[in-house]
Amino acid sequence: MSTKSQLATNPNQALWEKGDFTRIASTMRESGDALIDSLDISGGVDVLDLGSGDGTTAVPAAQRGANVLGVDIAGNLVEAGNTRAAGLGLSNLRFQQGDATNLAELDDDSFDLVVSIFGAMFAPRPFDVAKEVVRVTRPGGRIVMGNWIPNDPTLVAQILKISSSYSPPPPDGFVSPMTWGVESEVVERFTAAGVPDGQISFERDTYTFNYPGTPSEFLGEFRAYYGPTMNAYDAAAKNGREDDLHSELDTLFNAHNDNGDGTTSISASFLRVTVTT
Ligand SMILES: C[S@@+](CC[C@H](N)C(=O)[O-])C[C@H]1O[C@@H](n2cnc3c(N)ncnc32)[C@H](O)[C@@H]1O
């Protein structure tokens, strides 16, 4: 199911294949590693990384001995993930293309742990996503999601907020990915999938982006390679507002940088969701 010819028919796939998310992912590796560390993964457990990209969390999970499958809607990221796995000699890690809203290729009760860090939140039809994630998780297993939080003052929520103010209104029925950052919405989705609400917990967590250039150069990576930002620049350009968008984002990136030496380190908050099945 993995050809670029599907681009025109699946806008979600087109959005993520448009750029090259590996350019952003490479700035998130330390946080991916720390997140996996916090999950105490033991050797031999079966892990699904959903919306895996090129393996920011899938790679460290495999390095700790888990059998890991990364599933992502973007063919270019699946390919990049498999190239990384081969380069690292990780025979217990593979990536395949798939859609979080319908994981028909995966059997019920297949995984001890499903991880989705800023991944499944971007799929449409969140109730289908919750149902599928619960279906493929074994009884007694865990689901861990990382979701950006609407109106949060930190970097990514602000990039998405600023970008949407330069973009055309979404189509009728569109459910914002940011609603995955609202606890009551998450509870509604997982309880509809059959999970008692006492088995759903939340905490605030942080991811840090580390980039070897300036914040303005880091913004350049988003502008050139991050699908949602690329689309926002395209939409702004159509209205002659590209410079305004750029200036708002440039101010944002520079204001959030913690380094003073010409490099970039920006931390962003997210909602960490843990579901036990
Ligand atoms: C912000 S990136 C995060 C990637 C990775 N989890 C990481 O932390 O580096 C979002 C990822 O979700 C994937 N994605 C978006 N919609 C999806 C869907 N419906 N099914 C599977 N993956 C999806 C994108 O292709 C992209 O790789």
PDBQT file of the ligand as one rigid body, heavy atoms in Angstrom, charges set to zero:
ROOT
HETATM    1  C1  LIG A 301       5.486  14.964  13.963  1.00  0.00    +0.000 C 
HETATM    2  S1  LIG A 301       5.869  13.479  13.127  1.00  0.00    +0.000 S 
HETATM    3  C2  LIG A 301       6.466  12.478  14.478  1.00  0.00    +0.000 C 
HETATM    4  C3  LIG A 301       7.266  11.277  14.031  1.00  0.00    +0.000 C 
HETATM    5  C4  LIG A 301       7.892  10.441  15.170  1.00  0.00    +0.000 C 
HETATM    6  N1  LIG A 301       6.906   9.897  16.068  1.00  0.00    +0.000 N 
HETATM    7  C5  LIG A 301       8.934  11.212  15.920  1.00  0.00    +0.000 C 
HETATM    8  O1  LIG A 301       8.721  11.496  17.116  1.00  0.00    +0.000 OA
HETATM    9  O2  LIG A 301       9.974  11.526  15.342  1.00  0.00    +0.000 OA
HETATM   10  C6  LIG A 301       4.253  12.836  12.780  1.00  0.00    +0.000 C 
HETATM   11  C7  LIG A 301       4.279  11.490  12.120  1.00  0.00    +0.000 C 
HETATM   12  O3  LIG A 301       2.959  10.929  12.083  1.00  0.00    +0.000 OA
HETATM   13  C8  LIG A 301       2.784  10.312  10.834  1.00  0.00    +0.000 C 
HETATM   14  N2  LIG A 301       1.348  10.201  10.557  1.00  0.00    +0.000 N 
HETATM   15  C9  LIG A 301       0.484  11.219  10.309  1.00  0.00    +0.000 A 
HETATM   16  N3  LIG A 301      -0.743  10.717  10.080  1.00  0.00    +0.000 NA
HETATM   17  C10 LIG A 301      -0.658   9.354  10.198  1.00  0.00    +0.000 A 
HETATM   18  C11 LIG A 301      -1.593   8.295  10.059  1.00  0.00    +0.000 A 
HETATM   19  N4  LIG A 301      -2.869   8.514   9.711  1.00  0.00    +0.000 N 
HETATM   20  N5  LIG A 301      -1.163   7.026  10.251  1.00  0.00    +0.000 NA
HETATM   21  C12 LIG A 301       0.150   6.772  10.535  1.00  0.00    +0.000 A 
HETATM   22  N6  LIG A 301       1.078   7.749  10.658  1.00  0.00    +0.000 NA
HETATM   23  C13 LIG A 301       0.679   9.026  10.502  1.00  0.00    +0.000 A 
HETATM   24  C14 LIG A 301       3.524  11.227   9.876  1.00  0.00    +0.000 C 
HETATM   25  O4  LIG A 301       3.821  10.633   8.643  1.00  0.00    +0.000 OA
HETATM   26  C15 LIG A 301       4.768  11.573  10.684  1.00  0.00    +0.000 C 
HETATM   27  O5  LIG A 301       5.805  10.643  10.509  1.00  0.00    +0.000 OA
ENDROOT
TORSDOF 0
